[in-house]
Amino acid sequence: MTIQNTWGWLVAVYLFLGGLGAGAFVAVAVISLATGERFKSTVRFGAWASAIAIGVGTLCLLIDVGKPLRALVLFRSFVHFGSWMTIGAWLLFGAILFDGLFALFWTEPVLQWVGARWKFPVEQRKAFRVILAVLGIFINLGVAVYTGVLLGAPQFRPFWHTWWLPALFTASALDTGVGLVTGYATLGERSEKAYALRNVLEGCIIVLILIEASVLYLYLSHMLKASPDAVRSAELLTSGALRVPFWLVVVGLGLAVPLIVCVTQLGGLLRKRAAVVVPLIGLVSCLIGGWTLRYLVLSAGLPQMLASPALEQILQGVKFIP
């Protein structure tokens, strides 16, 4: 059985980076709202990482479409708000804008440069940070959901045309985004309370992995009981040509390994040196698994068969008596 190849690895990169950036922003925005300036380094890293990831991901999508310069006429091109493509385009634009501004307000050299020319934004930076964090959380959650809605819009791909897909990609986005922030907090955060922050983030990752695994199970279970076309796609992942990367990379490397790493970290089972190396292994596994999940879901999105009911009955073994 052939796999879907109309949308290739570049689209998978966009889906992954868009979700990763959205999840990272939600993580650091919540950290900033809950702790103020206690973990400035982690918040600054996550803010810049989110803006860059979503920007690069959007560029990959435009390159795959073949018209990257169309981003320059965004305001004139996307005006039909009954279309998910229009809504998604503005969500991406808003995420890049808000994430970038949020990052700038956490970057001291920028604040010093602005303060020398205009004191009001610097004096009110705490208020601006709160506003950007709150609005940015909603916009970035919208981006995370949209990465699944984009695939689910066409009805002729039954494996994608379900709300289980946006739910899966949103859970994966938060998982990978929090994982990225946790990786930096492990290596780069020098605050006295960094250990407590890592514990909280690792606890969140455990919850998110369990949610993602549950949604993935429900998604595939639903598809295996749906139309014959949806079943063909789901079986590609569970028992067909894509079963090896699915079970080994997505489930094993992307879900099981980070889960084990976080549990051992929280349980204090690692020595000091391993406590740095092992989380990096968990982070890399999480990111590889997140991208592979999207690439395999893309590959398994077979088009709907254009056949008569009689042909489908013949394929199912029904005999016709003349």
N, C-alpha and C positions, 0 to 999 in steps of 0.2 A: 504494500500500500504506500502510495506517495504521500509526502507531507506538504503542507502549505509553504510556498516560497515566494509569494507575491510581496509580502512584507518580511524583510530579512533582519539581519543582525543590527542594522542601524536603528530600526524602529524599536527593537528590544533594548538598545542602549538608551533611547529616549525614555521608554517606559520605566527603565530601571533608575536612571538619573533623576527623572522627574519625581518618582516616588521617594528616592533617597533624600533629595533636597527637601522635599516637603516634610518628611519624617524628622529630619535633622532640625529643621526650623521649629517644628512643634515642640521638640524636646528642649531646645535651648530657650525658647520663649517661655515655656512653663518654668524652667529653672530660674530665669531672670525675674519672673513675676513672684516666684515663691521665696527667692533668696536675695533679691536686690543685686548688689555688686560683689557678693561674696565669691562668686566663681566667674569673674570677668573673662579670664582667659578661655574657659570652655565655651562661654556664651559667644564670645567674639569669633572663635573658630567655627562653631556651628552655624553662625549667621553667614559668614563668608562662604563656607562650604555649601550651604543651601542655595545661595544666590548663584554661585558658579555652577553647581550641578544642574540646576533647572535651566540656566542659560545655555550651557553646553548641550544638554539634552534636547532643548527646543531647536538648537541649530542642527543637531543630528536629524531631527524629524524633517526640518525644512530641506536639508540636503537630500534626504531620501526621496522627498516629493519631487526634487529637481529644480525648485524655485526658491533658493535661500534668500534672494533679494526681496521676496515678497514681504518679509518681515518689516521692511522699510515703509510699507504702505498699510500697516496693520489697521490704522484708524479708518481707512477708507474701504478696506476689503471685508472686514468682519462687522457687519451691521445688522445681520438677520439673527435676532436673539431667540428665535424659535429653533435654531440649529445648535446641536451640541458642539459642533466644530467652532462656532462663534463664541459660545460660552467658555469653551476650553481655551481658546486663544486669549481671551481677556483674563481668564484665571492665570494663565502662564505669564502674561504681561504684568499683571498685578503682583504675582509672587516675586518675580524678578525685581520689580520696583520696591516693594515693601521689604523684602529680604535684604536688598542692597542698602536701603536707607537704615534699616535696623543695624546692619553691620557697621555702617559709617558712624552711627551714634555710640558704638562700643569700641571705636578705634581712636585712641588718644591723640595721635598726630593729626588726624583729621579734625578732631574737636578743637585742638589748639590752633590750627590754621583758620578754621571758621570763626573761633572766638576772637581772633585778632581783627576780624572784619565785621562780625555781627554777633553780638553777645547774647541776644535773646535765645537762639536755639541751644547754646551751651548752658546758659543758666537754667533753662527748662528741660534739660536733657532727660531727666528722670520721667517727666510727664510724656515726652515724645517716645521714650522707650516703651512705656506702658501702652500707649495708644498703638504703636506699631506692632507690639507683641500680640495684643488682643486681636486686632484686625488681621494680622498676618497669620494667626492660628487658623482662623476661618478660611482665609484664602488658600493656604497651603493644604488644609484638609480637602478643600475643593479640588486642588490639583491632584492629590493622591487618589481621590475617587474618580476623577476624570480620566486618569490613565487606564482605568478599566472600562469606563463608559465609551471611550474612543473606539475600543475594539467591539463593544457590544452594540453599537449603533446599527450596523448592517444586519438585517434579518436573515440574509442568506448564508450566514456562518453560525449554525445553531450552537456550536460549542462556546461561542463568545456571547451570544445573544441571551444573556441572563444576568440578573443583578448579583448573583454569586461571584461573578468575575470582579466587579468593582470592590466588593467586600474583601475578596482575596488580595487584590493589589493594594488596598488601603492597609490591611493588616501587615502585609509584607513591607510596605513603605515605612510604617511606623517602626517595625522590627529592625530594618536595616538602618534607618535614620538614628534611632536610639543607640543601635550598636556602634555606629560611627562616632557619635558623641561620647559614648562610654570608652571607646578606644582612646580618644584624645584625653579624656579625664584620667585615664590610667597612666598615660605617659607625660602629658603636658601640664596638668593642673597642679599648682604648687600651694594651693590654699590649705590651711590647717584642717579644714573639714573635707578634704578631697576624698578621704577614705569613706566617709559617710555618703558622699554624693555617688561614688562608684557602687556602693551597696544598694542604694535606692535604684539606680539605673539598671543594675544587674537583675534586681527583683522585677523591674518593669519588663526587661527583655524576656524573662521566664514566662511572665503572663502573656506577653505578645506572641511568643513562639507557640504557646498552647492554643491561643486564639487562632493564629494563622494555620496551625495544623488541623484544628477543628473545622475551620472554614474550608480548607483544601479538601478534607474528607467529605464534607457535606456537598461541596461543589461537584466532585467526581461522582459521588453516590447519586446525586440528582441527574447528572448527565448520563450515567449508565442506565437510568430508568426512563430516559426521555426518548426522543425520536431516534430512528435508526441512524440518521446522520450524526446526531450528538453522541450516540453510542460508539460509532466508528472512531470519532475523535478521542473520546475518553479512553477507549481501549488502546489507542496508540501510546498513551502515557502509562497505563497500568500493566499492559501485557503485550504491547506491540513493539514497533521499531524504536520507540523512544523510551522504553521501559528502563534501560540501563542508566542513562543519565538522569532520568526522573528519580528512581529509587536511590541511586548512589549519591548524586550531586544535590538534588533538590531536598529530598527527605533526609538522607544521611548527613551530607556535608552542610547543607543550609539550615537544617532544623535540629537534628540530633546533636551535632558537635557543639554549636553555641549553647544549647540547653545544658549539656554536660559541663561545659566550661563555666557557665554562670552558677550552676549548683555547687561545683567544687570551690569556686571563688567565695560564695556566700558561706559555705561550710568551713572555710579556713583550712582546706586540705592541702593547699599548695605552699611550698617554701617560697622565700622572698624572691629568688631569681625566677622561679617558675611562675610566680604571681604576675610577672610582667610579660613573659614570653607566651604563656598559655592564652591570656586574653587576646593577644594579637592573632593567634591561630584561630580563636573563636570569631574575631572580627573578619578576617579574610574569608573564613568559611561562610559566614553569614552573607557577605557581599557577593561571593561567587554563586552561592545558592540563590540569592535574590535575582541576579541577572539571568541565571539558567532557567529559573521558574518562568520568567517572562518569555524567554526565547522558546522554550518548549510549548508554552501555551499558544504562542504565535504559530509554531510549526504544526501543532495539532488542530488548528482551526480550519478544518476541511470545509469546502463549499457544499451547499445543499445539493443533493442529487436531483437532477431534472429528469424524472422518470415517472411513468404512469403507475397508478396503484397496482395494475396487473403485473408489471415487471417486478415491483417490490414483492408481490406475493409469490412470484416464481422464484425469486432469490431466496425467499424464506421456506421454499420447499412445497408450496401449495400446488397441487396437481389439478389441471383443468380437464374436464371430461367433455368432449365435443358432442 
